[in-house]
Amino acid sequence: MIPWQKYDPTDRSIESHVPHLVTDGKQALIAVHAKRLDGDGYGWRRQGGYSFNGVTHWAPINLPGEE
């Protein structure tokens, strides 16, 4: 089971520049939480630096053997 957590854009406890699993309710992909280059605050960026807007939930990636 994936331990999804509701995304709060003001939450600064999410580790930045570390890949996480994120979803907007339609698709899931890997992104990092980082300072927005196009505005204030933090947001999610996919590989290649593209923004992923509308994130509703996120989860840490925990591969087998990493516990």
C-alpha positions in Angstrom: 0.0 0.0 0.0 1.3 3.5 -0.9 1.2 5.8 2.2 -0.3 8.8 0.4 -0.3 12.1 2.3 -2.5 15.1 1.4 -0.3 17.8 -0.1 -0.3 21.1 1.8 1.6 23.8 -0.3 2.6 25.6 2.9 4.2 22.5 4.4 8.0 22.9 4.6 8.7 19.6 6.2 8.7 17.8 2.8 12.3 17.0 2.0 13.3 19.0 -1.0 15.3 17.8 -4.0 14.5 14.2 -3.2 12.3 12.1 -5.6 8.8 11.5 -4.3 5.7 9.9 -5.8 3.1 12.6 -6.5 -0.4 12.6 -8.0 -3.0 15.1 -9.2 -5.8 12.5 -9.0 -5.4 11.6 -12.7 -1.8 10.5 -13.0 1.1 9.5 -10.7 4.7 10.3 -11.4 8.0 11.0 -9.8 8.9 14.6 -8.9 11.0 16.6 -6.4 9.7 19.4 -4.1 11.8 22.5 -4.8 11.7 26.3 -4.8 9.5 27.6 -7.6 11.5 29.3 -10.3 8.4 31.1 -11.7 7.0 32.4 -8.4 7.0 32.4 -4.7 7.1 29.3 -2.5 7.7 25.7 -3.3 6.2 23.3 -5.9 6.8 20.0 -7.6 9.2 19.6 -10.6 9.4 16.5 -12.8 12.5 15.2 -14.5 13.8 17.9 -16.9 12.7 20.7 -14.6 9.1 20.8 -15.8 6.5 21.9 -13.2 3.8 19.5 -12.1 0.8 21.6 -11.0 -2.3 20.5 -9.2 -0.6 18.0 -6.9 -3.2 16.7 -4.4 -1.2 13.9 -2.6 2.5 12.8 -2.3 4.3 9.8 -0.9 7.9 9.0 -0.1 9.5 6.4 -2.3 10.5 3.3 -0.3 12.0 0.6 -2.4 12.4 -2.9 -1.1 15.5 -3.2 1.2 15.6 0.5 2.0 13.8 0.2 5.4 
